[in-house]
């Protein structure tokens, strides 16, 4: 059983940056591909970014491409989401998730096995 805990959310102004972290425990972190998803009030959960087990492959939603960067440190059991040039429409609860096999890059939230509790990101205009 894998436990995931996100941190780093907060309130920022448009054009500013935030870095989210997600610490994993209870499993072998490098066995999993990792993803970030977000959900705004009244909207469905949407894919943001994914990274495979060895960081060689990454996948981004079109809405964040060029602004967000996903990375991971397997020695620290942590996945990150660096978010730059934030926009009000990025406001949402952000979730990290773990998926097997580790080489996958799923953008479908139903494919992920484990989820964190989420961290709120609010971007003011």
C-alpha positions in Angstrom: 0.0 0.0 0.0 1.4 3.3 -1.1 0.7 6.5 0.8 1.1 9.9 -1.0 1.2 13.3 0.7 1.2 16.5 -1.3 2.6 19.9 -0.1 3.5 23.3 -1.5 0.1 24.6 -2.5 -1.0 28.2 -1.6 -2.3 31.5 -2.8 -0.3 33.3 -5.5 -0.8 36.1 -8.0 -1.0 35.5 -11.7 2.4 35.1 -13.4 4.0 33.8 -10.2 5.4 30.3 -9.5 4.8 27.5 -7.1 6.4 24.1 -6.7 4.3 21.2 -5.5 5.9 18.1 -3.8 4.5 14.7 -3.3 6.2 12.3 -0.8 5.5 8.6 -1.2 5.9 5.9 1.4 4.9 2.3 1.9 6.1 0.9 -1.4 9.0 0.9 -3.9 8.7 4.4 -5.4 10.7 3.5 -8.5 8.1 0.8 -9.4 5.6 3.5 -10.2 4.9 6.1 -12.8 3.7 9.2 -11.2 1.0 11.7 -12.3 -0.4 15.1 -11.3 -4.1 15.8 -11.7 -6.2 18.8 -10.7 -9.9 19.4 -10.0 -11.6 22.8 -9.9 -14.9 23.3 -8.2 -17.7 22.0 -10.4 -15.4 20.4 -12.9 -14.1 16.9 -13.5 -10.6 15.8 -12.4 -8.2 16.6 -15.2 -4.7 15.3 -16.2 -1.8 17.7 -15.7 1.4 15.8 -16.1 3.0 12.3 -15.8 6.5 11.0 -15.5 7.7 7.4 -15.9 9.8 5.5 -13.3 13.2 6.6 -14.5 12.3 10.2 -15.6 13.1 9.4 -19.3 9.5 10.0 -20.4 7.1 12.8 -19.5 3.7 13.8 -20.7 1.9 17.1 -20.2 -1.6 18.4 -20.8 -1.7 21.0 -23.6 -3.0 23.6 -21.1 0.2 23.5 -19.0 2.9 22.6 -21.6 5.7 25.1 -21.5 4.7 26.4 -18.1 4.8 23.3 -15.8 7.6 20.8 -15.3 7.2 17.4 -13.7 10.3 15.7 -12.1 11.1 13.1 -9.6 13.8 12.1 -7.2 13.7 8.4 -6.6 16.2 8.6 -3.7 13.8 10.9 -1.9 10.6 9.1 -2.9 9.3 12.4 -4.1 7.7 13.8 -7.3 7.5 17.5 -8.0 5.5 19.8 -10.1 7.1 23.2 -10.9 4.4 25.6 -12.0 5.5 28.8 -13.6 3.5 31.7 -15.2 0.5 30.7 -13.2 -3.0 31.7 -14.4 -6.3 32.1 -12.6 -7.6 29.1 -14.6 -4.9 27.0 -12.9 -6.8 27.4 -9.6 -7.7 23.9 -8.4 -6.9 21.2 -5.9 -3.9 19.3 -7.1 -3.5 15.6 -6.6 -0.5 13.3 -7.1 -1.1 9.7 -8.1 0.9 6.5 -8.5 0.4 4.0 -11.4 1.9 0.7 -12.4 3.6 -0.3 -14.5 6.3 2.3 -14.0 7.0 2.8 -17.6 3.5 4.0 -18.4 2.3 7.6 -18.9 -1.4 7.5 -18.3 -3.5 10.6 -18.6 -6.6 8.8 -17.5 -7.2 9.2 -13.7 -9.1 5.9 -13.6 -5.8 4.0 -14.3 -4.0 5.3 -11.2 -3.8 3.0 -8.2 -3.0 5.4 -5.3 -3.9 9.0 -4.6 -2.8 11.8 -2.2 -5.3 14.0 -0.3 -4.7 17.0 -2.5 -3.2 20.5 -2.0 -5.1 23.7 -2.9 -3.6 26.1 -5.5 -5.3 29.5 -5.8 -4.1 32.0 -8.4 -5.5 35.5 -8.2 -5.7 37.9 -11.1 
